[in-house]
């Protein structure tokens, strides 16, 4: 068998340029959010829209989604990049990432960020534990596009990052890998 070449595999994945999503959730008085790029439309039926989001089980927001069975998904424009840094760096366990933002509350109880490119209010219908990710399938109950600009994408976000933000992102990534790899390994060992 040919040995795995992680660099060659990463070069393939670097061809992808996914939209940057902010996922928010609330459970009682606790609320939080994070940056996600593994979010996708999961139904072709616009009369019954479904969103699929993959969230690391170690994140505070995953805990909130599991408890509330709901979340909101937001797309940003380039001009709203500060939201990406607010929600992408640090943990919601240490600070309220929504502090100072005048959010509205969706039908599901999820926080809706003001003046973003677009948002969707989602109620979880199923979730699957895939080890290093919780996959949430959710009915989309409401949504709105508020701007005609294109969404902020992953490569643009990284290209606009300061050296300090890039360092913090890399530190977060390495920390997540250290926490999540054992969960993925355990999942792979489960029977069936």
C-alpha positions in Angstrom: 0.0 0.0 0.0 1.3 3.5 -0.9 2.0 5.6 2.2 -0.3 8.5 2.9 1.0 11.9 1.8 -0.8 14.4 4.0 0.7 17.4 2.1 -0.7 16.1 -1.3 -4.1 15.5 0.3 -4.1 19.0 1.9 -3.3 20.5 -1.5 -6.5 19.0 -2.8 -8.6 20.3 0.1 -7.0 23.8 -0.4 -8.8 24.0 -3.7 -12.1 24.3 -1.8 -13.2 27.8 -0.7 -16.1 27.3 1.5 -18.4 30.1 2.8 -17.8 31.2 6.4 -20.8 30.6 8.6 -21.5 31.8 12.1 -23.6 29.3 14.1 -25.3 30.6 17.2 -27.4 28.8 19.8 -28.9 29.4 23.2 -30.1 27.1 26.0 -31.9 29.1 28.7 -29.6 32.0 29.7 -26.5 30.4 28.1 -25.7 31.5 24.6 -22.8 31.2 22.2 -21.6 30.8 18.7 -18.7 29.7 16.5 -17.3 29.9 13.0 -18.2 26.9 10.8 -17.4 26.0 7.2 -18.9 22.5 7.1 -22.5 23.7 6.5 -24.6 22.6 3.6 -28.1 22.6 2.1 -29.3 19.0 2.7 -32.6 19.0 0.8 -33.6 19.9 -2.8 -37.2 20.6 -1.7 -37.4 24.3 -1.0 -40.8 23.7 0.6 -39.1 21.7 3.2 -35.5 23.0 3.4 -33.0 21.2 5.5 -29.5 22.3 6.6 -26.7 20.1 7.6 -24.0 21.4 10.0 -21.0 19.6 11.4 -19.8 20.9 14.8 -17.0 19.6 16.9 -18.5 17.9 20.0 -16.0 19.6 22.3 -17.3 23.1 21.5 -19.6 25.0 23.8 -22.0 25.8 20.9 -22.4 22.0 20.3 -23.5 21.6 23.9 -26.0 24.5 23.4 -27.4 22.9 20.2 -27.8 19.5 21.9 -29.7 21.0 24.8 -31.9 23.4 22.8 -32.2 21.3 19.6 -31.9 24.5 17.6 -29.4 26.9 16.1 -29.1 29.8 13.7 -26.7 29.9 10.8 -25.4 33.3 9.5 -23.5 34.3 6.3 -21.2 37.3 6.4 -19.9 39.8 3.9 -16.3 40.9 3.8 -17.2 44.0 5.7 -18.5 41.9 8.6 -15.3 40.0 9.0 -15.0 41.2 12.7 -17.8 38.7 13.5 -15.6 35.9 12.2 -12.8 36.9 14.6 -15.3 37.4 17.5 -16.8 34.0 17.0 -13.7 32.1 15.7 -11.2 32.9 18.3 -11.5 31.7 21.9 -14.2 29.7 23.6 -17.7 30.7 24.6 -17.1 28.9 27.9 -14.8 31.8 28.9 -16.8 34.7 27.5 -20.2 35.6 26.1 -19.3 36.0 22.4 -22.7 37.8 21.8 -22.0 40.4 24.5 -22.4 43.9 23.1 -24.3 42.8 20.0 -28.0 43.6 19.8 -29.3 40.2 18.7 -32.9 39.3 18.1 -34.3 36.0 19.1 -35.6 33.6 16.5 -38.7 31.4 16.8 -36.4 28.6 18.0 -34.8 30.8 20.7 -31.6 31.0 18.8 -29.8 34.4 18.6 -29.9 36.2 15.3 -27.1 38.5 14.5 -28.1 42.0 13.1 -27.2 43.2 9.7 -25.5 40.0 8.4 -25.6 39.0 4.7 -28.2 36.3 5.5 -29.5 34.1 8.3 -31.4 30.8 8.8 -33.3 29.7 11.9 -33.0 25.9 12.3 -34.7 23.2 14.4 -32.7 20.0 14.7 -34.5 16.9 13.5 -31.7 14.4 13.8 -28.1 14.3 14.8 -25.3 11.8 14.4 -22.2 11.4 16.4 -19.3 10.9 14.0 -16.5 11.0 16.6 -14.8 14.3 16.0 -18.0 15.9 14.6 -21.7 16.0 15.5 -23.7 16.2 12.3 -27.0 18.1 12.8 -29.8 17.9 10.2 -32.2 20.7 10.8 -35.4 22.0 9.4 -35.1 25.6 8.3 -38.0 27.5 9.8 -37.2 31.0 8.7 -34.5 32.9 6.8 -33.6 36.2 5.2 -31.0 37.6 2.8 -30.4 41.2 3.7 -27.7 42.2 1.2 -26.7 41.5 -2.4 -23.0 41.0 -1.8 -21.3 37.7 -2.0 -20.6 35.8 1.2 -17.2 35.9 2.9 -15.2 32.8 2.0 -12.6 30.9 3.9 -9.6 31.9 1.7 -10.6 35.6 1.9 -10.9 35.3 5.7 -7.4 33.8 6.0 -6.0 36.3 3.5 -7.2 39.2 5.5 -6.0 37.8 8.9 -3.3 39.6 10.8 -0.2 37.6 11.7 -1.6 37.4 15.3 -5.0 36.2 14.1 -3.2 33.6 11.9 -1.2 32.4 14.9 -4.3 32.2 17.1 -6.2 30.3 14.4 -3.3 27.8 14.0 -3.1 27.4 17.8 -6.9 26.7 17.9 -6.5 24.2 15.0 -3.7 22.3 16.7 -5.6 22.3 20.0 -8.7 21.0 18.3 -6.8 18.3 16.5 -5.3 17.2 19.9 -8.8 17.0 21.5 -10.7 15.6 18.5 -8.3 12.9 17.1 -8.9 10.5 20.0 -12.7 10.9 19.6 -12.4 10.1 15.8 -10.2 7.1 16.6 -12.7 5.8 19.2 -15.5 6.3 16.7 -13.6 4.3 14.1 -13.2 1.4 16.6 -16.9 1.2 17.4 -18.7 -1.9 16.1 -21.1 -1.7 13.3 
